[in-house]
Amino acid sequence: ESAVGATDCALFLVSYEMKIIYANSGASRIFRYPVEEFVGMPVNNLVPVDLRSKHLGQMTEYRDTNVSRPLGMGRELRGLAKDGVELLLEIALTPFEH
């Protein structure tokens, strides 16, 4: 596994359609999904149900403006692990074109 893939932080690559196309082992450890289960999953599945509508709007805004947001410079976000446990997250967003 590459250095990026092995980081303790969760790292996701998300498609324009907001589906996960890559997740590293840190994401697997934090969110408690096997890495292969992330692929094709809507990223909104990792957010508690009560925040999904707001999160979808924020993700759409980010996608359409394509502006980086460094770690610590953005919003706190609650995440949802596979076992239903809510997680307090700090996120950074960076546009990536392949």
Secondary structure, DSSP 4 states (H G I P E B T S, - for coil): --HHHH-SS--EEE-TTSBEEEE-HHHHHHH---HHHHTT-BGGGGS-GGGHHHHHHHHHHHHHH---B-TTSS-EEEEE-TTS-EEEEE--B-----
